[in-house]
Amino acid sequence: MLHLHHCVSARSFRPLWMLEELQLPYQLHMLPFPPRALARSFLELNPLGTVPLLTQGDVRMTESAAMCQYLAATHPDAGLDVPPNDPAYGAYLNWLHMSDATLTFPQTLVLRYGRFEPAERQQPQVVVDYTRWFLARLRAVEAAVAQSEYLCAGRFTAADVAVGYALLLAQHLGLAPQFGPATQAYWQRLQARPGYQRAMAAQLRAAVEQGVPTTPAPDTRP
Ligand SMILES: N[C@@H](CCC(=O)N[C@@H](CS)C(=O)NCC(=O)O)C(=O)O
C-alpha cells in the first residue's frame, strides 16, 4: 500500500495528483501546515518535518518531483513515464528537476517573506525580486507549450504534473494573470483533467474527515 503524508496544496499535491492520474489505491494522511510545529509526531516519520513523505513497503521518499518519476516509472502502462530510450528522456528529466529546483524554489521565498513571516520580518524587496525571478524562469514553460500541448514527448507525462504544481502555487500567490498566453491555456488544460480534479477533491475530503485546516496557520515559516 502507498501512504502519502500531505498538507493541503503543498508540494505533496504532486504525488497526490499522480496517484489520482494513475488511479492507484493509497492512504492519504493529512497534516496541518507546518507539520514541524503543528504535528510534532510526524518528525518521527520524517525528521525533516516536510511534506510530502511517500512510503511503500521499504521505499521512503521525501522529494515530490522524484515521486512523480517513481510512480510514473513503476506504472509504465499508464503512459505517464518517458523511458531512457525515448528521444524526449533528457527533456523529461530536465522538466522534472526544473519543476522544483527552478520554478518552486523562488516561490517559497515569496511565500515566506510575503505571507508566513510576522509583519516585522516581512521583506517586500525579496517578494518583488523572487516574483520576477519566477516569472522569468517561466519563459521556458511558455516557449515549450506555445509549440506543443504538453511539455515533452508530445503527450501528458509526469513532468506536466510536476511543473503543473508550480503553476498551482503561482495561482495561490496571485501570479496567474502574469502567465503568458500559452501558459494560461496550458494551465487551463491541466486543471480540466479528471485526475487533477480528483486530487483536489481528495485533499479537501480528507482534510475535513481528518479534522485538518485547509489553509496554513498564520505566522508559520516554510
Ligand atoms: N524539495 C522538496 C521540498 C519539500 C518541502 O519543503 N515541503 C514544504 C511544503 S511545500 C514543507 O513541508 N515545509 C514545511 C517546513 O519546512 O517545515 C520537495 O519537492 O518535496
The ligand as an SDF file (V2000), in Angstrom:
LIG
                    3D

 20 19  0  0  0  0  0  0  0  0999 V2000
   12.1750   19.7110   -2.4040 N   0  0  0  0  0  0  0  0  0  0  0  0
   11.1440   19.1640   -1.5570 C   0  0  0  0  0  0  0  0  0  0  0  0
   10.6520   20.2580   -0.6360 C   0  0  0  0  0  0  0  0  0  0  0  0
    9.7010   19.7780    0.4440 C   0  0  0  0  0  0  0  0  0  0  0  0
    9.1870   20.9670    1.2630 C   0  0  0  0  0  0  0  0  0  0  0  0
    9.9700   21.8700    1.6440 O   0  0  0  0  0  0  0  0  0  0  0  0
    7.8810   20.9780    1.5450 N   0  0  0  0  0  0  0  0  0  0  0  0
    7.2670   22.0900    2.2550 C   0  0  0  0  0  0  0  0  0  0  0  0
    5.8060   22.2180    1.8410 C   0  0  0  0  0  0  0  0  0  0  0  0
    5.5990   22.7150    0.1810 S   0  0  0  0  0  0  0  0  0  0  0  0
    7.2560   21.8280    3.7420 C   0  0  0  0  0  0  0  0  0  0  0  0
    6.9430   20.7310    4.1560 O   0  0  0  0  0  0  0  0  0  0  0  0
    7.5580   22.8550    4.5620 N   0  0  0  0  0  0  0  0  0  0  0  0
    7.4370   22.7540    5.9870 C   0  0  0  0  0  0  0  0  0  0  0  0
    8.7150   23.0910    6.7150 C   0  0  0  0  0  0  0  0  0  0  0  0
    9.7020   23.4780    6.0680 O   0  0  0  0  0  0  0  0  0  0  0  0
    8.7100   22.9550    7.9390 O   0  0  0  0  0  0  0  0  0  0  0  0
   10.0320   18.5870   -2.4370 C   0  0  0  0  0  0  0  0  0  0  0  0
    9.9410   18.9360   -3.6160 O   0  0  0  0  0  0  0  0  0  0  0  0
    9.2640   17.7490   -1.9690 O   0  0  0  0  0  0  0  0  0  0  0  0
  1  2  1  0
  2  3  1  0
  2 18  1  0
  3  4  1  0
  4  5  1  0
  5  6  2  0
  5  7  1  0
  7  8  1  0
  8  9  1  0
  8 11  1  0
  9 10  1  0
 11 12  2  0
 11 13  1  0
 13 14  1  0
 14 15  1  0
 15 16  2  0
 15 17  1  0
 18 19  2  0
 18 20  1  0
M  END
$$$$
